Amino acid sequence: MTTGCQIIIGDGLRGTDELEVPVPNGEYCKTAKIGRAIMDADIFISLTHFKGHEATGFGGAIKNIGMGCGSRAGKMEQHSSGKPAVQEELCRGCHRCAKECGSDAIRYNENNKAVIDYEKCKGCGRCIGACNFDAIYSIDSSANEELDRKMAEYAAAVCADRPCFHISLVQDISPNCDCHGENDAPILPDIGMFASFDPVALDQACADACLNAQPLPNSQLGQNLAKPGWNCHHDNFKDSNPNVEWKATLEQAEKIGMGTRQYTLKKI
């Protein structure tokens, strides 16, 4: 799907063209580092591919706005809550995680096991989603929740004090972030297009629709549920990526006054 709009890199070609924007009622971030071109706009309209995510549970409007509009430094600030580690006995030495790492932070030891260079690691979590063998995990169990809450605050900074409208496409619902150069098969059937002036209500409506959808077989979610002894969470996001705390994003966004989780669906 294309919109025909011109592409503008919001924080400049080097990722340094940013503004420090106040976060309304911010608890984790008092200011947000946002791409200057984003803040120059009089009206803000977001178009989001709603999908699963290995660190945040799902990627919806709030994540698209908060993480997507953050400058390079802003993205690093949001991701800096925690860095992953490697369970060496589970690592197969396939090198997929190293290929996905955008910071060149993964090397391999004499046993062909992944090793993370924490001086280079930004804590983005892309390697966690890249590993098919669950060998890479988050050390800090609260890191994903803090990431969720920081994203909500960044999104609130972007949307404050100007007209906004948000559209989410709940289709091709892949299990992991669109940042990857590849992705796995959709975990849920296509649901449709949602739109709202309130990004919090929009994300809640999209999430609820996904929770009520039937998992697709031969997907990451379907295969997890079919594993013998799988600890079912009765939550399509957590059953796809068990270490996520996706509700924290919505809780924080509502808490700081970005919107409400209450909504009324009007089908067209």
C-alpha positions as CSV (number, residue, x, y, z in Angstrom):
1,M,0.0,0.0,0.0
2,T,1.3,3.4,-0.9
3,T,0.0,6.9,-0.1
4,G,1.9,8.9,-2.7
5,C,3.4,11.2,-0.1
6,Q,6.9,12.5,-0.4
7,I,9.4,10.8,2.0
8,I,11.1,13.2,4.4
9,I,13.6,11.9,7.0
10,G,12.2,13.5,10.2
11,D,15.5,13.8,12.1
12,G,17.7,14.6,9.1
13,L,20.1,12.5,7.1
14,R,22.4,12.0,10.1
15,G,19.7,11.5,12.7
16,T,20.8,14.6,14.6
17,D,18.1,17.2,13.6
18,E,16.0,17.0,16.7
19,L,14.0,19.1,19.2
20,E,13.6,18.6,22.9
21,V,9.9,18.5,23.4
22,P,8.2,18.6,26.8
23,V,6.4,15.4,27.8
24,P,3.0,16.2,29.4
25,N,2.9,14.7,32.9
26,G,6.0,12.6,32.1
27,E,7.3,10.2,34.7
28,Y,10.0,8.4,32.8
29,C,11.0,11.2,30.4
30,K,10.6,14.9,31.2
31,T,11.4,15.8,27.6
32,A,11.4,13.7,24.3
33,K,14.0,14.0,21.5
34,I,11.8,14.2,18.4
35,G,12.7,14.7,14.8
36,R,12.5,18.4,13.9
37,A,10.4,17.9,10.8
38,I,7.8,16.0,12.8
39,M,7.4,19.0,15.2
40,D,7.3,21.5,12.3
41,A,4.0,20.0,11.1
42,D,0.8,21.9,11.9
43,I,-1.3,18.7,11.8
44,F,-0.2,15.2,12.6
45,I,-1.7,12.1,10.9
46,S,-0.3,8.7,11.6
47,L,-0.7,5.5,9.4
48,T,0.3,2.3,11.2
49,H,0.7,-1.3,10.4
50,F,-0.5,-3.1,13.5
51,K,1.5,-6.2,14.3
52,G,3.1,-8.2,17.1
53,H,6.4,-7.3,18.7
54,E,9.1,-9.2,20.5
55,A,9.6,-6.6,23.2
56,T,6.4,-4.6,23.4
57,G,3.8,-7.3,22.6
58,F,2.3,-5.3,19.7
59,G,3.3,-2.4,17.6
60,G,0.4,0.0,17.2
61,A,-0.2,3.7,16.8
62,I,1.5,4.7,20.1
63,K,4.6,2.7,19.2
64,N,4.7,4.0,15.7
65,I,4.4,7.6,16.9
66,G,6.7,7.4,20.0
67,M,9.5,5.3,18.6
68,G,9.0,6.2,15.0
69,C,9.2,10.0,15.6
70,G,12.0,9.8,18.1
71,S,15.3,11.0,16.7
72,R,18.3,8.6,16.8
73,A,19.1,9.7,20.3
74,G,15.4,9.5,21.2
75,K,15.2,5.9,20.1
76,M,18.3,5.1,22.1
77,E,16.8,6.7,25.2
78,Q,13.6,4.6,24.9
79,H,15.6,1.4,24.4
80,S,18.1,2.0,27.1
81,S,16.1,0.3,29.8
82,G,17.9,-3.0,29.4
83,K,20.2,-5.1,27.3
84,P,19.9,-8.8,26.4
85,A,22.1,-11.8,27.3
86,V,22.8,-15.1,25.6
87,Q,22.1,-18.6,27.0
88,E,25.1,-20.2,25.4
89,E,23.8,-23.8,25.7
90,L,20.8,-22.8,23.4
91,C,22.8,-20.9,20.8
92,R,23.2,-22.8,17.5
93,G,25.8,-20.5,16.1
94,C,23.6,-19.6,13.1
95,H,24.8,-15.9,13.1
96,R,21.3,-14.7,12.4
97,C,21.3,-12.4,15.4
98,A,24.6,-10.8,14.3
99,K,23.1,-10.1,10.8
100,E,20.1,-8.4,12.4
101,C,22.1,-6.3,14.9
102,G,22.3,-2.7,13.7
103,S,25.1,-1.8,16.1
104,D,27.6,-4.5,15.2
105,A,27.5,-5.6,18.9
106,I,27.4,-9.4,18.4
107,R,30.5,-11.5,17.8
108,Y,31.2,-15.3,18.2
109,N,33.6,-17.0,20.6
110,E,35.8,-20.0,19.9
111,N,32.8,-22.3,20.4
112,N,30.8,-20.4,17.7
113,K,28.5,-19.1,20.4
114,A,27.1,-15.5,20.3
115,V,28.7,-12.9,22.6
116,I,27.2,-9.4,23.1
117,D,29.5,-6.4,23.3
118,Y,27.7,-4.2,25.8
119,E,29.8,-1.2,24.9
120,K,28.2,-1.2,21.4
121,C,24.8,-2.7,22.3
122,K,21.9,-0.1,22.3
123,G,19.4,-2.5,23.9
124,C,17.0,-2.4,20.9
125,G,16.0,-6.1,21.2
126,R,16.2,-6.9,17.5
127,C,18.5,-9.9,18.3
128,I,15.8,-11.4,20.6
129,G,13.3,-11.5,17.8
130,A,15.9,-12.8,15.3
131,C,16.8,-15.9,17.4
132,N,14.7,-18.9,16.5
133,F,16.1,-20.9,19.5
134,D,15.3,-18.6,22.4
135,A,19.0,-18.3,23.2
136,I,18.8,-14.5,23.6
137,Y,16.7,-13.0,26.4
138,S,16.2,-9.8,28.4
139,I,18.3,-9.8,31.6
140,D,16.1,-7.2,33.3
141,S,12.5,-8.5,33.6
142,S,11.2,-4.9,33.9
143,A,13.1,-3.6,30.9
144,N,10.2,-4.3,28.4
145,E,7.7,-2.6,30.7
146,E,9.9,0.5,31.0
147,L,10.3,0.6,27.2
148,D,6.5,0.5,26.9
149,R,6.0,3.4,29.2
150,K,8.7,5.5,27.7
151,M,7.1,5.0,24.2
152,A,3.8,6.2,25.5
153,E,5.4,9.4,26.9
154,Y,7.3,10.0,23.7
155,A,4.0,9.6,21.7
156,A,2.3,12.0,24.1
157,A,5.0,14.6,23.4
158,V,4.5,14.3,19.6
159,C,0.7,14.6,19.7
160,A,0.3,17.4,22.3
161,D,-1.2,20.7,21.4
162,R,-2.1,20.1,17.8
163,P,-4.8,18.4,15.7
164,C,-4.1,14.6,15.3
165,F,-5.7,11.7,13.5
166,H,-4.6,8.1,13.5
167,I,-5.2,5.1,11.2
168,S,-4.2,1.5,11.9
169,L,-4.2,-1.4,9.4
170,V,-4.7,-4.6,11.3
171,Q,-3.7,-7.0,8.6
172,D,-0.6,-9.1,7.8
173,I,-0.2,-9.3,11.6
174,S,3.4,-10.5,11.8
175,P,4.8,-11.7,15.1
176,N,7.7,-9.3,15.3
177,C,8.8,-5.7,14.6
178,D,8.7,-4.3,11.1
179,C,12.3,-3.1,11.7
180,H,13.5,-6.5,10.7
181,G,14.5,-7.0,7.1
182,E,12.4,-10.2,7.2
183,N,9.5,-11.4,9.3
184,D,7.6,-14.6,10.0
185,A,4.1,-15.6,8.8
186,P,1.1,-13.7,10.2
187,I,0.0,-15.0,13.6
188,L,-3.7,-13.9,13.1
189,P,-6.1,-13.5,10.2
190,D,-6.6,-10.0,8.7
191,I,-9.1,-8.0,10.7
192,G,-9.4,-4.6,9.0
193,M,-8.8,-0.9,9.2
194,F,-9.3,1.1,12.4
195,A,-9.2,4.9,12.8
196,S,-9.6,7.4,15.6
197,F,-8.7,10.8,16.9
198,D,-7.6,9.1,20.1
199,P,-4.5,6.9,19.7
200,V,-5.0,5.2,23.1
201,A,-8.6,4.1,22.3
202,L,-7.4,3.1,18.8
203,D,-4.6,0.8,20.1
204,Q,-7.0,-0.7,22.7
205,A,-9.6,-1.5,20.1
206,C,-7.0,-3.0,17.8
207,A,-5.5,-5.1,20.6
208,D,-9.0,-6.3,21.7
209,A,-9.8,-7.4,18.2
210,C,-6.5,-9.3,18.0
211,L,-7.1,-11.0,21.4
212,N,-10.5,-12.2,20.1
213,A,-9.1,-13.5,16.9
214,Q,-8.3,-17.2,16.2
215,P,-4.5,-17.9,16.0
216,L,-3.3,-19.1,12.6
217,P,-1.7,-22.6,12.4
218,N,1.9,-22.8,11.2
219,S,2.7,-19.4,12.7
220,Q,4.9,-18.5,15.6
221,L,1.7,-18.1,17.8
222,G,0.1,-21.3,16.5
223,Q,3.3,-23.3,16.9
224,N,3.8,-22.1,20.5
225,L,0.3,-23.0,21.4
226,A,0.8,-26.5,19.9
227,K,3.9,-27.2,22.0
228,P,3.5,-30.0,24.6
229,G,3.3,-28.4,28.1
230,W,3.0,-24.8,26.8
231,N,2.0,-22.4,29.6
232,C,-0.9,-20.8,27.8
233,H,-1.5,-17.2,28.7
234,H,-4.9,-16.9,26.9
235,D,-3.4,-13.8,25.4
236,N,-2.4,-13.9,21.7
237,F,0.4,-11.3,22.2
238,K,2.0,-13.1,25.2
239,D,1.6,-16.5,23.7
240,S,3.5,-15.3,20.7
241,N,6.2,-13.5,22.7
242,P,5.9,-14.6,26.3
243,N,8.2,-11.9,27.9
244,V,6.1,-8.9,26.9
245,E,4.0,-6.6,29.1
246,W,2.0,-4.9,26.4
247,K,-0.7,-3.4,28.7
248,A,1.8,-1.1,30.2
249,T,1.9,1.1,27.1
250,L,-1.9,1.7,27.3
251,E,-1.8,2.2,31.0
252,Q,0.9,4.8,30.9
253,A,-0.7,6.6,27.9
254,E,-4.0,6.9,29.7
255,K,-2.4,7.8,33.0
256,I,-0.6,10.8,31.6
257,G,-3.7,12.1,29.8
258,M,-2.9,11.1,26.2
259,G,-6.3,9.5,25.7
260,T,-8.7,6.9,27.1
261,R,-8.8,3.1,26.8
262,Q,-12.6,3.3,26.5
263,Y,-14.0,3.2,23.0
264,T,-17.1,2.7,20.9
265,L,-16.7,0.8,17.7
266,K,-18.5,2.2,14.6
267,K,-18.4,-0.3,11.8
268,I,-18.5,1.1,8.2
